[in-house]
Amino acid sequence: MEEKYEAIWLNIEEDDSSRVVHESYSKKLDRLEIIYQRADGCYLPYSFRKQRDHQWRLPVWCPENEKAILPTFEDAREYLSSFVASNT
């Protein structure tokens, strides 16, 4: 657990077989986008929004989208762009 952009970050891919290959924070939208690359080469794109949790002083980053596994980094970026455009 760590603080990231004024909210608590809990790594959702905890098995350490995935690594972050893209991270982008939009202060205007207060949204965090992260793309993980799995050990098998596939990509996991996530969009996160801050949510209040009564247990913590700071909000917590929570995923907005369902887990998607995509074959290329470009597909993952396109997925996030489309998701953000339809959920803004």
N, C-alpha and C positions, 0 to 999 in steps of 0.2 A: 504494500500500500504506500502511495506517495501522493504529494500534491502536484497537480498539473493544471495550469491555467485557472487557478483559484477554485479548484474542486478536487475532491478525493478521487484518485485513480486506482482502480482494482483491476489488475491484468486479467482479462477474460480468457486468454489462451495460456493457461497456467502450466501446461505440460512441457514447456520449454522446447518443444519441437518446432515451434513457429517463431519467426522474428519479425519485428516491425521494419517494413521497407518504405513506408510513406506515413507521414503524420502532418496534418494541416489543421490549424485552428482558425476559425473565423470569429473574431470578436463581435462583428456586426450581428451575426446570426447566433452567437454563443453556442457554436457547434464544433465538435472535434471529429475529424475524419482520420481513421487509421486503417492501413492495409497491412495485413500480416502475410508472410510467405511461409507456407508449410514446408516440412522436410521433403515432401514429395513434389515440390515445385508449384503446387496450386496456390491460389491467393484467396484470402478472406477479407473482404471489405466491410468495415463497420462505420456507422455514423453514431455519434454519442451526443446526448444532451444532458444538461445538469438537472438533477432531481433532488429535492429536499429529502433528508432522512433525519428523523427525530433523534437518532443516536449520535449524530455528528454535528459539529459546529458548521462545517462547510458542506455544500451540496456534494453529491456523488455523481460521477459520470456514468450514465446508463445507456446501453445500446438501444437505438431506435429501430433498427432493422433486424430481420431474421437472419440467421447464419446463411451465407451464400458462399459456395466454393466455386471459384472460377479458374480457368486454365491459364490466363495470361494477366500480366500487370495492367495492360491496356484495358482488358475487359473489366477488371476490378475498378479502375478509375472511371470508366464509362458507367458502370453500375452505380457508383457513388454519386456521380454527377446527375444521373437520372433520378436517383432516390431523393437527393437534396432538392432538385427542381420540383418534384411532385409533392414534397413535404415542407415547403417553405411558405 
